[in-house]
Structures are given as structure tokens and as C-alpha cells.
């Protein structure tokens, strides 16, 4: 099947693009770098010799530093070392969904004053499109390098992506993540990191220790997904996590980020895991990340995470103990000043050996050298030709629009109300506190966007007669001007309600207490929908899921969209989808729970259900309870039909060959094999293809994500009810059919963790599932 391009951006997009382009001043500043060839006194040092291996160059540099100079480099704002010609460096920069000036390393007040602002990650994840994620990473890496070349960056290490599992729907930072599924989160991490760092989509272009376009950092390592719930904060929280849940839920995204993505940075989290602070956990940072996963990069603390080890958690008795704990565990740099203030006294008290400082410095300077910051003028090096014109380019802004279009999820379309007719003669009432709120579109950790078009303004481009009523002053909606909103609804042919949340409701350091709409939003929705001539359209802007059960079953609400926080082009994307210039295809990357889910303590880290206590479990893989919408749910203006074109012969997979030296093991529930006992060669040999046919039975071209799940007929021993094993996005014209191939490795895709944290493949009856179509599969061990 030949993939084809989607229809180009509409005239509405180009109108807004050209009318909102910003003028860039022409003055530029020299980017900071070491080993200036015009300074013979410093450029002659061995650490400036690009022909030498980086490890030799770093060893030479570190050997020249005094103890005070060494200690000065262990914090995020590393000062210059003038006698060696080394400039200052800022490790803290942010680029969660676009280069931002939230950290200290980026300045958006110069030649470049804006950067492309993509949808918040949770919405981008809803596209289930690895290529899109990679391209977003590429743009971020390119614009980051453009800022550096323009002299507006003092660092090229970006503390993104956030790849923690969105375990609890109340988590304020869930919006920053790719959702609740470990496979999706891991694949997002790999695609984003490869794009940012300058690797190819498939990987392999960027060799271990190779030149970086920019540096990506996987955070927050590990089991971090609570910020501030009741009396528990992230600073003091001790996440009690089983080996089983660590192995197949919390750790896999980080393993993928390191091994496949070759991320050059890791951030250790604030919280403790099973009693040990993440940044002081030798097993986590050194044995697992560097040892088992072969991580080559630097490890930073979250900001002030070292100080809380003593001041909040009481894990260390003195500041010097805390410093010794983190450096001996394998951490390299402290966001904050704690290491600058207490490392020398830790050495003097013999709680820390200078060799641990040297080890950290070798990791840090290796990254700076891989970024080309010790090779002379960066403008003469690879990536030196990336100029200011790359920031907010036409292509980059078009990608921001595409990301928003592909992420927005259609949740309801009763009576085919949508799309609305494209007739200038229609009248439209646009109601809601998020209808004209440009800041809400951006989520958190955003920079200064190239442009900002609200949903209201974009919808006005389609309807000549548009009446706007906010209904509430803010999303908190303590009071609602229902009468005015009702009058607007009565007078209009169609009504679009744009409601939901914003950063006042969910953000870093602020978890939600409930899952419903805030204040009197529901009362406003009900009143307006009852008064309208036709069923209304409801749009929810939010990061986390919202219990909209009343709207789901209200016959006066004909259409529902979840639009996340859709970024700078989100208003345009939403309008184009509502009026049919784009066919929605996004699918929910998280389960939408009902309000009673908040009875479960956020502090309970268990993924698996417990029938003895009534604990229902978490995420679609384990949760046994009712919900509003399933993980992976999403409608389209087209109807897609699936069938399994081919899978494994006789529906049986044999893992009982005599050539396997490992023994079959048994438990009360059946027989199984330990994956560590199976050779890599055997696992490769047992891979099998699954071909899925999908046909567009609609009248519009559409980009459609196909999700392949596997499950056990009778799950036991903590195995998931089902789990995602593959996803692909395909573009299909009306009536077109395509076949997609998924390659499954039984050791990877048909396994789960046992109670000891070891991956096992159990004998029994399984099923493959796409949509509502299942294919039976028996595994014999």
C-alpha cells in the first residue's frame, strides 16, 4: 500500500501563519565555547585536540583542575574557568514540547524571540505515531541549536522527556508524559531522544559517544508520579514498589530511553523508592543504568533533590553525608547549590574521595565535548549552519498544526452531527472559559510560541455570525453567567462549548483532588445544551482525564472532543476538525476513570489489583472497575474495519524445542519459562509476523492509528488482562484497504514480570486483538 500525504494545510492556517509572523532583529551574539583557535595559550591543551578520543581529552582536562575548580563544576550553573579558556555552562534547559526559557540555559529575548510550541506531550501521544514524535524531536533539536548559534543559549542539555508512567489520573504532571502504557512511553522516549540528539529515526546514525545536536535527558528516574496529594509531597514521598511492578511498568521506559534512544542524560527523582532516595541509590544509578543498561551520559538531580535527602527525608545525617551518598551512588551534577556548598567539607571529613568527583566530571565534560563545545568555534562545526530562520519556520509551524490535528480525540458523534457544514451563513455560539484562553493551549513548560490562535478566533474563520460568551471568568467557575450563555445558545444554529481544566487545576506541585469539571462548569453545560436548537459540541481541554459521564449520556450533547493542551496551533486544528477540514484520528493514551476512583490513595503504587482488599489496580492493563472511556478509545469521521490477514500457523506457538537448555518451571497456576533462561538467539528465532488488514469505510481520507494488543484468556500470577504490543499509523483514502505487519517477539511481547521481577512466558490460551476483532493463540512451553 502506498502511503500518501494528507491534504495540505487549509487557507485558514496560512492566513494566520502569515499574519502572525514575527520580525526578528538582525544582531547576533557569539555562542560560548572553549578551545578558541585565536587563543594559542589555551587551544594548545590536549583537551582541545579534536583528533584525540574524548575520554583522553576529558582525562587531560580534569587533571588540570584544582579541587575548588572541580567542585564548582558539580552544579547546574557551572562557572567559567578563565585560566583554561573554559566558559560558563548551564546544564538546566527545558524542551518538553518545544524549546522553552523556563530553565536558565535559554534566552528568548534576542535575534530569536520565539520557538515552535507543540501540543503538550499527553496529546501528542494520542497520535500513536512514532514518526511524528521523532520529527517533533528533530525540530526541537534544530531550534535549540539555532538558539545556541545565535548566542542565546549557555547550555545545550535539555531536561526532557518526562517518561514517568501516568499511573494516577489526579497527577498534576501527567500532562507532561506520553500516558499510562509502558510501551507507548518507551517508544515516545526513543523517538523524541533520537530526534533531539541528531540520530536517525531507526537509530544507529549517532554512535555511542558521537556528536550531539543537543542533549536529551530522561526523567524522573524512577517511580515518580505524585507531586502534592493531601499531606504527602514528592519531596518526602517513599514510593513502595514491588519488584514485579518495577520490572514491567516503571522501569521499561527508562531502559528503552537509554538502550534504544541512547539518551545522554538521566535525571534522578525527588522521591525515595523502597526507602532509598533515587539520587542516592547506587543500585539504581550505577548497577542498573550504567551497568545493566550500559548508559553513557551524565546523571543530574532534580532541583534541590540533594538537599532534601537530609533536610526532608532524614536519610542523611549531615550535608556532607548527603553529598557523599549521591556522588558515590553515581550522580554527577546537582541542580542547586548543595554540592558547591558542602562537597569540600565532605572531602575534608573523608566522607568522599576526590576520585568520585573526578568520575562525575568526566561524565559532565564528555557531554560538553560531544556537543562540540570544546572544538573551537561551533559555527565552523557540524550544526554550525543552523540559523535563526529555522526557529518558527513555516515547516516547523505546520508540524505543530499536524501534531494537534493528529492528537485531538473524538469521543462522541451522535447522529453524525460532526463535521459541521462549511457554510458562512450558519451562526455559531462559542461558549466556555477555555474558548478564548491562549495560555491554556500551551500547557506547562512552554516557551514563547510563534503565534497563538485561540479556538474562538479560529472558529470565527468558519462562521460569519459568531457569538461568544465565556460563561465563567475562569475554569474554576465559582459563578457562571448562565443566562447570557443560554441566550447565546438559543440564537445560534450550532453551539460549541469549550470547557475543561488549565494549570490552576493540574500542574507541577499540584495534584487534583477530584476528576470532575471544576465549579459550575457542569451546570453551565447542562443549561446550554438544554436551550440549544440542536445537540451541542463539547470540547474538553485538559491534561488528565475528566469524568464527563453526564455529557457522555446526554442526548442534547451530540459531539465531544478531548483536545489536551494542543499547543500554538491547537485552536486552528480544533476548528478544522469541527468543520471537516481534517478527519480526527487521535486515541486516548490514558484510561478515563469515574469520580469514585479518587477513593484510592495516590500513595498506593501497586499496579496489580488485590481481590482480598478490593483494590482495583491501575491502568487498562490491570484495572478491574468501571470507567468513562477506555485506553485507546477514539472515533473518526470514517469507520475502519479490521481483520487479521495472517498470524502464526495453527494458532500455536511452541517454546518447547529440545534445543532449549532451560527447564520448564511450574507454579500452582501452570507451566512457564523464565525469559532470562532463553537465549537471545532463540527469542529471535521465535519471532513471528502478524498482518492486520484495515479498511476505511468512510467518505474522507484519514490518518488512523492501529493498536495491536495481546492478552490471556485467564490471566493469573499478576499477568495483565491485556497489553499493547504494537501500534502503527496509516493514511487511508475513502474505501482504501491496507495491510500492516507487526513482528512479535514472544520473549518481549508475550511475557510479563513475576513477583521476583523476572520476565516469564506462561503456557496457556492467549488472544491477539485489534479493535473488536480477536485472533486466538496458544503457547506451549
C-alpha positions in Angstrom: 0.0 0.0 0.0 1.4 3.3 -1.0 1.3 5.9 1.8 0.1 9.3 0.6 0.3 12.8 2.1 -2.6 14.2 3.9 -4.3 17.2 2.4 -2.2 20.3 2.8 -2.9 22.9 5.5 -6.0 24.9 4.8 -6.1 28.6 3.7 -7.1 29.4 7.3 -3.8 28.1 8.5 -1.8 30.1 6.0 -3.8 33.3 6.8 -2.9 33.0 10.5 0.7 32.0 9.7 1.5 35.0 7.5 -0.4 37.5 9.7 1.4 36.4 12.8 5.0 36.0 11.6 7.3 37.9 14.0 10.0 40.3 12.9 13.5 39.1 14.0 16.2 41.6 14.8 19.4 41.1 12.9 22.0 41.5 15.6 23.7 38.3 16.8 26.0 37.2 19.6 28.9 34.8 19.5 28.0 31.5 21.1 30.1 30.4 24.1 32.8 27.8 23.5 36.2 26.6 24.7 39.4 25.9 22.7 39.4 29.2 20.7 42.0 28.8 18.0 42.7 32.5 18.3 44.0 31.9 21.8 47.1 29.8 21.5 47.7 29.8 25.3 44.6 27.6 25.7 43.9 26.0 22.3 47.2 24.0 22.6 46.0 21.9 25.5 45.5 18.2 24.8 41.8 18.5 25.7 41.4 20.8 22.7 42.8 18.3 20.3 39.8 17.0 18.3 41.9 14.2 16.9 42.2 12.6 20.3 39.4 10.3 21.7 37.0 12.2 24.0 37.9 10.1 27.0 41.6 11.1 26.7 40.6 14.8 26.2 38.4 14.7 29.3 41.1 13.0 31.4 43.5 15.7 30.5 41.1 18.5 31.3 40.1 17.0 34.7 43.7 16.5 35.6 44.4 20.3 35.3 41.7 21.4 37.7 42.2 22.4 41.3 39.8 20.9 43.9 37.9 24.2 44.1 37.5 24.3 40.3 36.3 20.7 40.3 33.7 21.3 42.9 32.5 24.5 41.1 31.5 22.3 38.1 29.2 20.0 40.0 26.2 22.3 39.9 23.8 23.2 37.1 25.2 26.8 36.8 28.9 25.9 36.3 31.1 29.0 36.4 33.9 29.7 33.8 37.5 28.5 34.3 39.2 31.5 32.7 42.8 30.3 33.0 41.9 27.3 30.8 39.6 29.3 28.5 36.5 27.4 29.5 33.3 29.4 29.5 30.5 29.0 32.0 27.9 26.3 31.3 24.2 26.0 32.2 23.0 22.4 32.5 19.4 23.3 33.1 17.3 23.9 30.0 13.8 22.8 29.1 12.3 21.5 25.9 9.3 19.3 26.9 7.2 20.2 23.9 9.3 22.9 22.3 12.3 24.9 23.3 11.4 26.9 26.4 13.0 29.6 28.5 11.8 28.1 31.7 15.3 26.8 32.7 18.3 29.0 33.0 20.1 28.0 29.8 17.9 29.6 27.1 17.2 33.2 26.4 14.3 34.1 24.0 15.0 37.8 24.0 17.3 38.3 21.1 17.7 37.6 17.4 15.3 34.7 18.1 12.4 35.6 20.3 10.1 32.7 19.8 10.2 28.9 19.4 7.7 26.4 18.0 5.3 25.3 20.7 3.9 21.8 20.1 1.0 20.2 21.9 1.5 19.1 25.4 3.0 15.6 25.4 -0.1 13.8 26.5 -2.0 15.0 23.4 1.0 14.3 21.0 1.0 10.7 22.4 -2.7 10.4 21.4 -1.5 10.3 17.7 0.3 6.9 18.4 2.7 8.0 15.7 6.4 7.4 16.3 7.4 9.2 13.1 5.6 12.3 14.3 7.3 12.1 17.7 10.7 11.8 16.0 10.0 14.8 13.8 9.0 16.9 16.8 12.2 15.9 18.4 14.1 17.0 15.3 12.5 20.4 15.3 13.3 20.9 19.0 16.9 19.9 18.5 17.2 22.2 15.5 15.7 25.2 17.1 17.8 24.6 20.2 21.0 24.6 18.1 19.8 27.7 16.3 19.5 29.5 19.7 22.9 28.4 20.6 24.4 29.5 17.3 22.7 32.9 17.8 24.4 33.3 21.2 21.1 32.8 23.1 22.0 29.6 24.9 24.5 28.9 27.6 23.8 25.2 27.6 22.6 22.5 25.2 21.4 20.0 27.8 17.6 19.8 27.8 15.8 18.1 30.7 13.2 16.3 28.7 11.4 13.9 28.0 9.3 13.2 31.1 8.7 9.4 30.8 7.1 8.5 34.1 4.0 6.4 33.8 0.7 8.3 34.2 -0.3 5.9 37.0 -3.0 8.0 38.7 -5.4 10.3 36.9 -5.0 13.0 39.6 -1.3 13.6 39.0 -0.7 17.2 38.1 2.3 16.4 35.8 0.6 13.5 33.9 0.1 16.0 31.1 3.8 16.1 30.6 4.0 12.3 29.9 3.0 10.1 27.0 0.4 8.3 29.1 -0.1 5.1 31.1 1.3 2.4 28.8 5.0 1.4 29.2 5.4 0.5 25.5 4.0 3.8 24.3 6.0 5.8 26.8 9.2 3.9 25.9 8.7 4.4 22.2 7.9 8.1 22.6 11.2 8.4 24.6 13.2 6.7 21.9 11.7 8.8 19.1 12.0 12.1 20.9 15.5 11.5 22.1 16.8 10.4 18.6 15.2 13.4 17.0 16.6 15.9 19.5 20.1 14.4 19.6 20.5 14.2 15.8 20.2 10.4 15.4 18.2 8.8 12.6 14.7 7.6 13.2 15.8 3.9 13.2 18.8 4.7 15.3 22.4 3.9 14.5 23.5 7.1 12.9 24.6 8.5 16.2 27.2 6.1 17.5 27.9 5.7 21.3 29.9 8.8 22.3 29.0 10.5 19.0 28.4 14.2 18.2 25.2 15.5 19.6 22.9 18.1 18.0 21.5 18.7 21.5 21.4 16.5 24.6 18.1 14.9 25.9 17.6 13.7 29.4 15.1 11.0 30.6 13.3 12.0 33.8 12.4 11.3 36.6 14.2 8.1 37.5 12.2 6.3 38.9 8.6 5.6 40.1 7.9 9.4 40.3 4.2 10.2 39.8 3.0 12.1 42.8 3.5 15.8 43.5 1.3 17.1 46.3 -1.5 14.9 47.5 -3.1 15.7 50.8 -0.2 15.9 53.3 2.2 14.0 51.1 4.7 15.8 48.8 7.1 14.5 46.2 10.0 15.6 48.4 9.2 13.3 51.3 7.3 10.5 49.5 8.6 7.0 49.8 7.3 5.0 46.8 6.8 1.4 47.9 7.1 -0.5 44.7 7.3 -4.3 44.1 10.0 -5.9 42.0 7.2 -7.0 39.7 5.8 -3.5 39.1 9.3 -2.1 38.7 10.2 -4.7 36.1 7.2 -4.3 33.7 5.8 -0.9 34.4 8.1 1.7 36.0 11.5 0.8 34.5 10.9 -0.2 30.9 10.5 3.3 29.5 13.9 4.3 31.0 15.5 1.2 29.8 14.3 1.9 26.2 15.3 5.6 26.5 18.9 4.5 27.4 19.4 1.4 25.3 17.5 2.3 22.2 17.3 6.0 22.3 20.9 6.4 23.6 19.9 9.3 25.8 22.9 11.3 27.0 21.2 12.3 30.3 19.1 10.9 33.1 17.5 12.9 36.0 17.1 11.1 39.3 13.8 11.9 41.1 13.0 13.6 44.4 11.2 10.6 45.9 12.6 7.6 47.6 11.9 4.1 46.2 11.6 1.5 48.9 13.3 3.7 51.4 16.3 4.9 49.3 16.4 8.4 47.7 16.6 8.0 44.0 19.6 10.2 43.7 21.5 8.2 46.4 20.6 4.8 45.0 23.8 3.1 43.9 21.8 0.1 42.6 19.6 2.3 40.5 22.1 4.8 39.1 25.2 2.6 38.8 24.3 -1.0 38.8 21.1 -0.7 36.7 21.6 2.4 34.5 25.3 2.2 33.9 25.8 -1.5 34.5 22.9 -3.4 33.1 21.8 -0.8 30.6 25.2 0.4 29.6 24.3 4.1 30.0 26.9 6.6 28.7 26.0 10.0 29.8 25.5 12.3 32.8 23.1 12.0 35.7 21.6 15.1 37.2 19.5 15.6 40.3 16.1 17.3 40.1 16.4 20.8 41.6 17.4 20.7 45.2 16.9 17.0 45.4 20.2 16.5 47.2 19.3 18.9 50.0 16.1 17.1 50.7 17.9 13.9 51.4 18.9 15.4 54.7 16.5 18.3 55.2 13.2 16.5 54.4 13.8 12.7 54.2 16.3 12.5 57.0 18.2 9.8 55.1 21.5 11.5 55.6 22.5 12.9 59.0 24.7 15.8 57.7 25.1 17.8 54.5 28.4 16.0 53.9 26.7 12.6 54.2 24.2 13.6 51.6 26.9 14.8 49.2 28.8 11.6 49.7 25.7 9.5 49.2 24.8 11.0 45.8 28.2 11.1 44.3 29.1 7.6 45.4 25.8 6.4 44.1 26.7 7.7 40.6 25.0 11.1 40.3 27.1 13.7 38.5 25.6 17.2 38.8 23.3 18.9 41.3 20.6 21.3 40.2 21.1 23.7 43.0 24.0 24.8 45.2 24.3 22.0 47.7 27.3 20.3 46.1 29.0 23.6 45.7 28.5 24.4 49.4 29.3 21.1 51.0 31.5 18.9 48.8 34.8 20.4 50.0 33.9 19.7 53.7 32.8 16.2 52.7 36.3 15.6 51.3 38.0 17.1 54.3 35.9 14.9 56.6 36.9 11.9 54.5 33.3 11.1 53.6 34.0 11.5 49.9 37.1 10.6 47.8 38.2 13.0 45.1 38.1 10.1 42.7 34.2 10.2 42.9 34.3 13.9 41.9 36.7 13.1 39.0 34.3 10.4 37.8 31.4 12.8 37.8 33.4 15.5 36.0 34.5 13.0 33.3 30.8 12.3 32.6 30.0 16.0 32.5 32.8 17.2 30.3 32.3 14.3 28.0 28.8 15.6 27.2 30.0 19.1 26.6 32.6 17.8 24.2 30.1 15.6 22.4 28.1 18.8 21.9 31.1 20.3 20.1 31.7 23.0 22.8 35.4 22.2 23.0 36.2 22.1 19.3 36.7 25.8 18.6 34.0 28.0 17.0 30.8 25.9 16.8 29.8 27.9 13.8 32.5 26.1 11.9 31.4 22.7 13.2 28.6 20.3 12.4 25.2 22.1 13.1 27.0 25.4 12.8 24.9 26.4 9.7 21.6 26.3 11.6 20.5 29.9 11.7 17.7 32.0 13.2 15.5 31.3 10.2 15.0 27.8 11.5 13.1 29.0 14.6 9.4 29.2 13.9 9.9 28.3 10.3 6.9 27.6 8.1 7.7 23.9 8.1 8.0 23.8 11.9 4.7 25.6 12.5 3.0 23.3 10.0 4.3 20.3 12.1 2.8 21.9 15.2 -0.6 22.0 13.4 -0.2 18.4 12.3 0.6 17.3 15.8 -2.5 19.0 17.2 -4.7 17.6 14.4 -3.5 14.1 14.8 -3.8 14.1 18.6 -7.3 15.5 19.2 -9.6 12.7 20.1 -13.3 12.5 19.0 -15.2 10.8 21.9 -18.8 11.1 20.7 -20.6 11.9 17.5 -24.2 11.1 17.9 -26.3 11.1 14.7 -23.2 12.1 12.7 -23.6 15.7 14.0 -20.0 16.3 13.0 -18.4 17.7 11.0 -20.4 20.9 10.9 -21.4 22.2 7.5 -19.0 24.7 6.0 -21.4 27.5 5.2 -20.7 31.0 6.0 -24.4 31.6 6.5 -24.5 29.5 9.7 -24.5 31.1 13.1 -22.3 29.8 15.9 -22.3 30.3 19.6 -18.9 29.7 21.2 -19.2 29.3 25.0 -16.8 28.5 27.8 -13.8 29.7 29.9 -11.3 28.0 27.6 -12.7 29.3 24.3 -10.6 32.4 24.2 -7.7 31.4 26.5 -4.5 31.3 24.5 -2.3 30.5 27.5 -4.3 27.4 28.3 -3.5 25.9 24.9 0.2 25.7 25.8 0.1 23.6 29.0 3.2 23.9 31.2 6.9 24.1 30.5 6.3 26.2 27.4 8.3 29.0 25.8 7.2 31.9 23.8 5.2 30.4 20.9 5.5 31.5 17.3 1.8 32.5 17.4 -1.2 32.0 19.5 -4.6 31.4 17.9 -7.5 30.7 20.3 -10.3 28.3 19.4 -12.7 31.2 19.3 -10.6 33.1 16.8 -10.2 30.0 14.6 -13.9 29.2 14.7 -14.7 32.7 13.6 -12.9 32.0 10.4 -15.6 29.4 9.5 -18.8 31.1 10.7 -19.7 34.7 9.7 -22.0 35.0 12.7 -20.3 34.1 15.9 -21.4 35.0 19.4 -19.0 34.4 22.3 -19.9 34.0 26.0 -17.2 32.9 28.5 -19.9 31.6 30.8 -17.3 31.6 33.6 -14.5 34.0 34.3 -12.0 31.1 34.8 -12.1 27.4 34.7 -12.6 27.3 38.5 -16.0 28.7 37.6 -17.2 29.6 41.1 -20.0 31.6 39.4 -21.5 31.1 36.0 -23.3 33.7 33.8 -25.7 31.0 32.7 -28.5 33.4 31.5 -26.2 35.1 28.9 -24.8 31.7 27.7 -28.3 30.3 27.3 -29.5 33.3 25.3 -26.5 32.9 23.0 -27.2 29.2 22.6 -30.9 29.8 21.7 -30.0 32.3 19.0 -27.3 30.1 17.2 -27.6 27.3 14.7 -24.8 25.4 16.4 -23.1 25.6 19.8 -19.5 24.8 20.7 -18.7 24.6 24.5 -15.0 24.8 25.2 -14.5 23.8 28.8 -12.1 21.7 31.0 -9.0 22.5 33.0 -5.9 24.6 33.0 -2.7 24.9 35.0 -4.7 26.3 38.0 -6.2 22.8 38.3 -3.3 20.5 37.4 0.4 21.3 37.3 3.7 20.6 38.9 3.4 20.6 42.7 -0.4 20.4 42.4 -2.3 17.2 42.0 -6.1 17.1 41.6 -8.5 16.1 44.4 -11.3 15.1 42.1 -11.9 14.1 38.5 -15.0 16.2 37.7 -15.2 19.5 35.9 -14.4 22.4 38.3 -17.1 24.7 39.9 -20.3 25.2 38.0 -19.0 24.1 34.6 -21.3 21.1 34.5 -24.3 23.3 35.4 -23.3 25.6 32.6 -23.0 22.7 30.1 -26.4 21.2 31.0 -28.2 24.6 30.8 -26.7 25.5 27.5 -27.3 22.1 25.9 -31.0 22.1 27.0 -31.5 25.5 25.5 -29.8 24.9 22.2 -31.7 24.3 18.9 -29.6 21.2 18.1 -27.3 18.9 20.1 -24.2 20.8 21.1 -20.5 20.1 20.8 -18.4 19.9 23.9 -14.6 20.3 23.8 -12.6 19.4 26.9 -9.1 21.0 27.3 -7.2 19.1 29.9 -4.0 17.1 30.6 -5.5 14.4 32.8 -8.8 12.6 32.3 -12.1 14.1 33.4 -15.2 12.3 34.5 -17.7 13.6 31.9 -20.2 10.8 32.4 -23.2 13.2 32.3 -22.1 14.5 28.9 -21.4 11.1 27.5 -25.0 10.0 28.0 -26.7 13.4 27.4 -28.7 13.2 24.1 -28.5 17.0 23.9 -24.7 16.8 23.6 -24.1 15.4 20.1 -20.3 15.6 19.9 -17.4 15.5 22.4 -13.7 16.2 21.8 -10.7 15.9 24.1 -8.1 18.3 22.9 -5.5 18.1 25.6 -3.4 21.3 25.7 -2.9 21.4 21.9 -0.2 24.0 21.6 0.2 27.1 19.5 -1.8 25.7 16.5 -4.4 24.0 18.6 -7.1 26.5 18.0 -6.8 26.1 14.3 -6.6 22.3 14.5 -9.8 22.2 16.5 -11.7 24.4 14.2 -10.5 22.4 11.1 -11.7 19.2 12.7 -15.0 20.6 13.8 -15.7 21.8 10.3 -14.3 18.7 8.5 -11.1 20.0 7.0 -9.3 17.3 9.0 -10.6 13.8 9.9 -9.9 13.2 13.6 -7.9 10.1 14.5 -6.4 10.5 18.0 -6.9 7.8 20.6 -6.8 8.2 24.4 -3.3 7.4 25.8 -4.9 7.0 29.3 -7.9 5.4 30.9 -10.7 7.9 31.8 -11.9 6.8 35.2 -15.1 7.7 37.0 -15.0 10.1 40.0 -15.1 7.3 42.6 -11.6 6.3 41.6 -10.3 9.1 43.9 -11.1 6.8 46.9 -7.8 5.0 46.1 -4.9 6.7 47.8 -2.4 8.2 45.4 0.3 6.8 47.5 -0.6 3.2 46.7 1.9 2.3 43.9 0.6 -1.1 43.2 -0.4 -1.8 39.6 -2.0 -5.1 40.2 -5.5 -5.5 41.7 -5.9 -7.1 45.1 -9.2 -9.1 45.4 -8.8 -9.6 49.1 -8.9 -5.9 49.9 -11.0 -4.7 46.9 -8.1 -2.7 45.5 -9.0 -2.4 41.7 -5.5 -2.0 40.2 -4.3 0.7 37.8 -4.3 1.4 34.1 -6.0 -0.6 31.4 -3.6 -3.4 31.9 -4.7 -4.3 35.4 -7.7 -2.1 36.4 -10.9 -4.0 37.3 -13.6 -1.4 37.5 -15.8 0.8 35.6 -14.6 3.8 33.6 -15.8 6.6 31.3 -13.6 5.8 28.3 -11.0 3.0 27.7 -7.4 3.5 26.9 -7.0 3.6 23.1 -10.6 4.8 22.6 -11.1 7.3 19.8 -13.7 7.8 17.0 -13.3 9.2 13.5 -15.5 10.6 10.7 -14.6 7.4 8.9 -15.5 3.8 10.0 -12.5 1.5 10.0 -12.9 -2.3 9.7 -10.1 -4.7 10.8 -9.3 -8.3 10.1 -6.3 -10.5 10.8 -4.8 -11.2 7.4 -2.3 -13.7 8.8 -0.6 -14.6 12.1 1.0 -17.7 13.4 0.3 -21.1 11.8 -2.3 -23.3 13.5 -2.7 -20.6 16.1 0.0 -22.3 18.2 3.4 -21.1 19.4 5.8 -23.7 20.6 8.5 -22.8 23.1 9.3 -26.4 24.0 12.0 -27.3 21.5 14.6 -29.8 22.7 17.4 -27.4 21.9 16.4 -25.2 24.8 18.6 -26.0 27.7 16.5 -24.2 30.3 14.0 -26.2 32.3 10.2 -25.7 32.2 9.1 -24.4 35.6 5.7 -24.9 37.2 3.5 -23.0 39.7 0.1 -23.6 41.1 -1.4 -22.0 38.0 0.6 -23.7 35.3 3.9 -24.0 33.5 6.2 -21.2 32.3 9.7 -20.4 31.1 11.9 -17.6 32.5 12.9 -15.2 29.7 16.4 -14.8 31.2 16.9 -18.6 30.6 16.1 -18.3 26.9 18.9 -17.3 24.7 18.7 -14.2 22.5 19.2 -16.4 19.5 16.2 -18.5 20.5 14.0 -15.4 21.1 15.0 -14.0 17.7 14.2 -17.4 16.0 10.7 -17.4 17.6 9.7 -14.0 16.3 6.6 -14.2 14.1 4.7 -11.7 11.9 1.1 -10.6 12.4 -0.6 -9.0 9.4 -3.6 -6.8 10.1 -5.8 -5.5 7.3 -7.6 -2.2 7.9 -10.1 -0.5 5.5 -11.5 3.0 5.5 -15.3 2.6 5.1 -15.9 6.4 5.3 -16.0 9.2 2.8 -13.0 11.1 4.0 -9.2 10.5 3.9 -8.0 9.8 7.4 -4.8 9.1 9.4 -5.6 6.1 11.6 -3.6 4.6 14.4 -3.9 0.8 14.5 -3.3 -0.7 18.0 -2.4 -4.4 18.5 -3.0 -5.9 21.9 -2.3 -9.3 23.4 -4.0 -10.9 26.4 -4.5 -14.1 28.2 -7.9 -15.8 28.3 -7.5 -16.4 32.0 -4.9 -14.1 33.4 -3.2 -15.1 36.6 0.0 -14.6 38.6 -0.3 -10.8 38.1 -0.3 -11.0 34.3 -2.1 -8.1 32.5 -5.6 -8.6 31.3 -4.2 -7.3 28.0 -1.3 -5.2 26.9 -0.3 -3.2 23.9 2.4 -4.9 21.8 2.5 -2.7 18.7 0.9 0.4 17.0 1.2 1.9 13.6 -0.4 4.9 11.9 -1.7 4.6 8.4 -3.2 7.1 6.0 -6.2 5.7 4.0 -8.4 7.3 1.4 -12.1 6.7 1.4 -12.6 3.0 0.6 -8.9 2.2 0.7 -7.6 -1.0 2.3 -4.1 -1.6 3.6 -2.2 -4.4 5.4 0.2 -3.6 8.3 2.8 -6.0 9.6 3.7 -6.3 13.2 6.7 -8.5 14.3 6.2 -10.0 17.7 9.0 -11.5 19.9 7.4 -13.9 22.4 10.2 -13.1 24.9 9.3 -9.4 24.8 5.7 -9.1 23.8 4.2 -12.3 25.3 5.9 -12.1 28.7 5.2 -10.3 32.0 7.1 -10.0 35.3 6.7 -12.5 38.1 6.7 -11.5 41.7 10.5 -11.6 41.8 10.8 -9.1 38.9 11.9 -11.7 36.3 10.1 -11.9 33.0 8.2 -15.1 32.3 6.3 -16.6 29.4 3.4 -18.7 30.6 1.8 -21.6 28.9 -1.9 -21.1 28.0 -4.5 -19.6 25.8 -3.9 -16.1 24.6 -5.5 -13.7 22.1 -4.4 -11.0 19.7 -6.8 -8.1 19.4 -7.3 -5.1 17.1 -10.4 -3.1 17.7 -13.1 -5.7 18.5 -11.5 -8.4 16.4 -9.6 -11.2 18.2 -7.3 -13.9 17.0 -6.7 -17.0 19.2 -3.2 -18.1 20.1 -2.0 -21.0 22.3 1.5 -21.0 23.8 3.1 -24.4 24.6 6.2 -24.3 26.8 
